[in-house]
Amino acid sequence: MDSLLNDNAEIKKRLKNIELLTEINNDPDFSKDVINRVAKNIFKANIFPFTKDLVDETEHVIRKNFPDISESMDSQHHSKLFKRIKAKLLEKLREMRGGIASRVKSAIFEIFEESQLPRIDFQSSPAEINSWKSDQRVKDAYHKLFDVFSEDRTYVQVILERVWKSKKRISNMHIAWGVAIAQLFLNPDVKGIMISENLLKKQIKINFRKLQQKRPLRPEEGELDAEETSEEESEEEEEEEKSPKRRKTSRGHVPSSSHAPSPGRVSPPLTSPSRLLPEFFNNEGEGRQRAREGRRESRRQHSQEGWRESRQRSGEEEGDTTGGDTERAEIVAEQ
């Protein structure tokens, strides 16, 4: 009798699991919620994630936020769910990146008034774009990016402050990415205004390395040509290679995971209370950096500890489902 009761209970449990899994498979709101949470968590520190990053974060989000559902899922269920949401997840990440890229470019035109930088229509013909890129005012704007704009703040610094207006934390990855967009958009040696994956990948890598080494971000002659690219491809690159419509879009990633923050992590608290620190944006900041070094020491140690606790912080902030909206964010430099 006990055996029959146990068998009956097991059958009921399996039926309940089947019903639950069937329900989530047909529930668009569940998929949308998972996509938003995964994209937001990934985007905090990994702008161009690999497939494994997305798979791992999807499982983490389900375990943390939907424990009842997670208990009913095995590896096969997770795999099927990821395959079902994969395309929309990648599209969500593209939208989030595109939103930031558009704000960087809009901020450039706001900072450089029309007398300093002529406007360009993104639907312009190749001839019109080439003419814009060869305009002396565009060249001047490019060379001014790391010059002082006002109050010891450089042009690129003010541009990024307008993109992230009130954010308390931002990773070096995002700073490197925002600066790379501004650099490549205005660089007269880069043809067109749609930034290629290869160039964006290299410029982000260069900028990120400089930030990690606490070196000024001002470009060095020949550094972009000298930078090697990785043979690895992000998930979006693999997907978009199959789509001719997206081959000319702006995309890229930092290829070396040893130099980049892990996906799903939240950046540690940053050391500047108000804005991007100027020493990263010009060539005269070394003395200022040494002068401030003493009072930053304890904060820097806190930042290093923060990386080891990043998963916990990610969990604390997961309730924010803004989809990566940083309209009210403030950007400050990470030490």
Secondary structure, DSSP 8 states (H G I E B T S, - for coil): -HHHHHHHHHHHHHHHHHHHHHHHHT-HHHHHHHHHHHHHHHHTT-SS--HHHHHHHHHHHHHHH-HHHHHT--HHHHHHHHHHHHHHHHHHHHHHHHHHHHHHHHHHHHHS-TTTS----TT--HHHHHHHHT-HHHHHHHHHTTSEEETTEEHHHHHHHHHSSS-S---HHHHHHHHHHHHHHH-TTS-SSS--HHHHHHHHHHHHHHHHTT---S--TTHHHH----S---HHHHHHHT-GGGTTS-------TTTS--TT------S-SSS--GGGSSSS-HHHHHHHHHHHHHHHHHHHHHHHTHHHHHHHHTT--S-S--TT-------
